[in-house]
């Protein structure tokens, strides 16, 4: 579907993944998949789950390079979100962007991702 999907995380978690070659996120072990968003979904996701949190980054993931299966699944509202069903191989991450909220605490799409 999408050539690039996005995942919100913390720099320390990404740094740890680079040591092993695989990123597990905070939900792979508990929910069975890594939550991701499309560029159209990531701002709403950030504003809902990470309001006013600083120190976040966005992993830009090339879907063609992801080794585990990616499923687009209903989030309960009819909207399909990409989920990665297994540890994410780090070479699928093509770019890491700082993802900081504005002064009002709300997130906006980084200019690099805005079409």
N, C-alpha and C positions, 0 to 999 in steps of 0.2 A: 504494500500500500504506500506508505510514506518512505522516501529514501533516507530520511533522517528522523529519528525520534529522540526525545529528550528525557533526562532523568535528573531530578534535584537531589543534591547530596551535600555532604560536608567535605572540605578539603582533606581532613585526616582520613576519612573513609576511602577516598580516592587514592591517597598516598599509600595506604595499606594494600589496596588492590594492585597497585603497580608493582609491589614487592612479590606478589604471588602470581600475577598474570590474569587473575580473575576477580571480578567484583560481585559481591553477594547482596549488597544493599542491606536494609534493615528488615526486609519482609520475605526474602527468599526462604529462610528457614521456618518462619512462622506462617506464611500464607502460600508458599509454594511457587512464588513468582516475584519478579522485580517490577514495581510499578513504573510506567513511563507515560509520557504525554506526547502529543503532536505539538507543533509550534502554535497551533490555534488553541490548544488546551492548557498549555503550561502556565500561563499567567493566572487563570482561574484556579488551577490546582495550587499554585503557590499562595495565592491570596486566601484560599480556604484552609490549607493545612500548615502553612508557615507564616502566618501574618506577622509582619514587622520583624521577622528573624533576619539577623545579619550573618555574614560569614558563609553564605551558601554559594554553591557553584552549580552550573548546568553541564551535564555530560551530553555532548552531541554524538549520537550513536548512529553509525551507518548500518542500516538494517541488512544490507547485502553481506556484511562482514560478521554478523552475529551468528555464533555457532548454535546456541539453543533455539528452540522454537519460539517464535513470537506469535501470540494470539491477540487479536483485537476483540475485547470483551466488553459487554454492557456494564456500565458502572451503576446500574440501577435507575438511570434516568434516560435510557435510550441512547446515550452517547457511548461510542466505542473507544476504549483506551487500549494502547498497546501494552502487553505484559510479556516479559521475558521469562520463560520457564526453564531456568537453569542459571548457573553462574555465567555472568557476562565476561567473555574474553576481552581483555583490555585493548587489544589491537582494533576492536570495532569502534572504539571511542576516537573520533577524528579531531575533536576540539573540546576544550574545557573553557567555559566562560564564567567570569564572575557574575553572580546573580544577587544583587543587593536591592532591597526595597527603596522606594523614593522616601523623601522626608516625611510623608504622611503614612508610611508603613506599608503601602501597597506596591505590588510588583508591576513592572512593565516588561514587555518583550525586549531583550537586548537589541540595540539597533542592527547588529550584525545578522540577526535572524529575521528582522522585519523585511517583508518583501515589498 
